[in-house]
Amino acid sequence: MNEMKLTALYRYPVKSMRGESLQRMEVDARGPAFDRHWMVVNEKGRFLTQRELPRMALIRPEVVEGGLRLRAPGMPELEAPSPSFSESVEVQVWKDLCRALPMGEAADRWLREFLGLPCRLVEFPREEHRRVDPHYATAGDETEFSDGFPFLLISQGSLDDLNRRMPRPLPMERFRPNLVVEGCEPYAEDEWKRIRIGDIPFRVVKPCSRCVIPTVNPETGEREGNEPLKTLMTYRKEGGKVFFGQNLIHDAEGVLEVGMPVEIL
């Protein structure tokens, strides 16, 4: 087997918006710094994603000093500073309830205009704690507004194998990983229990079950039929779900950089 290495890093500042490709990623106690640190919620505080709003894929968030910048086709650029003082509100991510800080009326108005429905932008507070599912985690494991885990890893070999089966190949961005590794066989990550990248050890805790989001073309913000789920169902289906990629939990803080070696522990 070739030496494995980290070949791509992504973070997603706002849950379900476009990701940022990074060469260097800071990892804090909750995962990639500023990953799913913001989220769009409806009037009841429930999270909104590309599952119901594929147009979210067209919004490009950028972490800037003191807040967030948003860009989208046909919209003025928005600078959204983090609230210096804001009363928290209750929000919901799947079955989890937690507190969040509203980012203000200007951001909400911008999102309402682009997405076409009442919604608001919220930030994960420093003092808030959201636990990772205890079935897979230890007591201190936390995340912010991710679906459930701090990291998603996919090997390039797995995507290459999927694309050989597909009517046309898809880019890795469709699957929204944080970590991409090369130098292993397709789906080798399914067998890993612990790995280390740089100085950071990870537990490989759960296969990632896939929803409809990979069917959304991030260039158009529209769903394109039922691929890649249709192809994945022919060979990656188990218990009524389709799996692609692995969820990870980190055991240290530090820095990740593209090119770092990946070691199976």
N, C-alpha and C positions, 0 to 999 in steps of 0.2 A: 504494500500500500504506500502511496506517496505520502509525504509529510502534509498533514492537514494545516490549513491556515484560514484565517478570517479574511474574507474578500469583500464584504460590504457591511455597512452599519446604517441603520435607519432609525429615526425616531419620528413620532407622530404627535406634535405639540397639542393639537386639538383632536380629541377622539373622533375618528371616522373622516377627518379631512385628509388632504394630501400629506404624504410624508416628506421628511428631509433626509437626503443622503449625506452622511457625515464621513469624514476621514478619521475623526477622533471623537470619542463619546465619554463623557463623565458618567460614572455610575455611583449613585448615592444609595441610601438605605432602602429606597422604594423602587429602584431600578434605574433605567436610563434617565438622567436628569432632564426634566421638562417633557417627558414622554407621557402622553395623555394627561397632561397637567391641567388642561382646559377641556371643557365639554359643552355641547349644546343640549339644552333641555326644553321640553315643552312647558305649557302653562302650569302643569301639575308637578313639574320638576323631574319628570322621567326623561332619561337619556334618549337622544335622537341619533341615528346612524344612517349610513348608506343603505341599510336594509330597507328603510322606508323612504329615504331621501337620497337617491343616487347622485344628485347634483352636488352633494357635499364633497364629492371627489374632485370637483373643479376648484375648490377653495384652497389656496396655498398659504398656510400659516408659517410665520418665521418668528422665532424667539429673538426679541431685541431687549436691550437694557431697560429694565423696569416694566416689561410687559410683552405685548404680542403685536405683530403686524399681519394683517390679512389682505390677500389679493384674490380677485376673481374676475372672470371675463365680464366686461361691461360695467364694472363697479369701480368707484374711486378707492384708492388704497386707504386702508383704515389702520390707524395707530390706536391700540387699546391698552392704556396703562393699567397695571395691576392696581386694584383699589388700595389706597393708603388706609382708609377706614371704611368698612362696609359691614352691615349686619348680615350674618350668614343665613342661608336658607337650606332647607332639607331637599336633597336630590336623591334620585334612585338610579342605580346601575344594576340591571337584572334584579336580583332579590335583595341587594344591599342598599341600605339607606345610610347616607352620610351628609355632613355639612359641606357647603360650598359658598364661595364669595361671588356675588354678582359683579360682572365686569362693567356694568353701566348701560344707560339707555342708548348711547351712540352705537355701541357694538350690537345691541339687540336690534336697533332699527336697521342697521346694515344687513344683519343676517335675515331679518324678516323680509326685507326687500329682495334679497337674492334667493332665498329658499321658498318664499311665498306662503309662509304660515307663521303664526305667533310662536316665538321662541326666545330664549335668552342664552347668553354666554356666561359660564361660571368657571371659577378657578378653584383648584384644590388647595385648601389652607394648610399652612405649615404645621399647625397644631392638630390637624385632623389625623385619624388613624383608620385605615381600611385594611382589614386582615385578608390574607390569601386563604382560600378554602382549606380548612383544617384537615380535610381528607388527604391533602397532598403536601401540606406545609408544616413547618414548625411554628412554635408560639410567636416568635418575633417577626415572621415574614409579612411584609406589607406591600401594597401597590397603591396607585392613585386611581385614575378613572379607566384603567385597562379593563378588558372583559373579565380578567380574573388572575392573570399572572404577569410578573414583571417583564419577561422576555419570551419571544417566539423565535425559534431557530429553524432554518430550512437549509439543507445542503444543496449545492448547485447540481450535484448528481441526481437528486430526486426530481428537481425541476426539469433537467435534461431528459430524464426517463419519461416524465409525463409528457413533455413536448413531442417526443418521438411518437407518442400514441395519439396526439391531438390533430384535428384537421389543420390547424395553424398554431404556431408556437405563441406562448404568452410570456411577457416579461415577469421577473420576480416580484416587481412592485404590486402585481395583482393580489399577491398573497400576504402582503403587509408584515414581513418579518422584521425583527430588530437585528438579527444576526444571520449572515450567510457564510457558509464554510465550503471550501473546496478541498479535494484530495481524498474523498472517501467514496465508497460505493453508494448507489442510490438507496435511500431509506436506511442507511447505516445508523442514522440518528435514532431510529426506533429502538435500537438495542442498547443505547448508551444509558448509564445510570448517573455517572458523574464525569464532568469534563473540567478542564482549566483552560482559560484564554488569558494570556499574560499572567498577571498575578491574581486573577479572580477565579475562584472555583464556583462551579454551577452544579445544581442538581437537575437532572432531566426527569420531570415529574409526571407529565401527562401528554399524550398525543393531542394535537389540536383538531377538534371537529370543525368542519368548514360550513359556513352559512352561504348566503347568496352573494356576499360582497365580492368575491373573486370574479363574478360574472359582470361586474361594472367596469366599463372602460374608463380609466382615469383621465384620458384625453378628451372624452366627450361627455362624461357624466351620465351615461346611459347604459342600461343593461343590454348585453348582447347574447340573447338566448340563454341556454342552460349550460354552456361550457365555461369553465373546465369541470363542473360538477358531474356532467353526464359521463365524461371519460373516467373521472376518478371513481365513480360508482361501479365501474366494471372491474376494478381490482383493488380499491382501497376502502371498501365498505365493510363496516362491522357493526352489528347491532342496530341497523337502521341509520347509522351516521357514516359520514365520509371523513377520513382523517388524512391530514397532510401537514407535516411539520410537528415540532415538539415544543411544549411549554417548559420554560426553565425558571428556576429560582436561584439567585446568586447568594453566595455566602461571604462576600466581602465587598467593600466599596473600593473604587479605584478608577482607572482609565483603560478604555479599550481603544485600539488603533487598528485600522485596516492593515493587513500583512502579518499580524501577530500569529504565532503558532497555536494550534488547538491540540490539546493533549487529552486523551481518554484516561481517566483515573480508575 
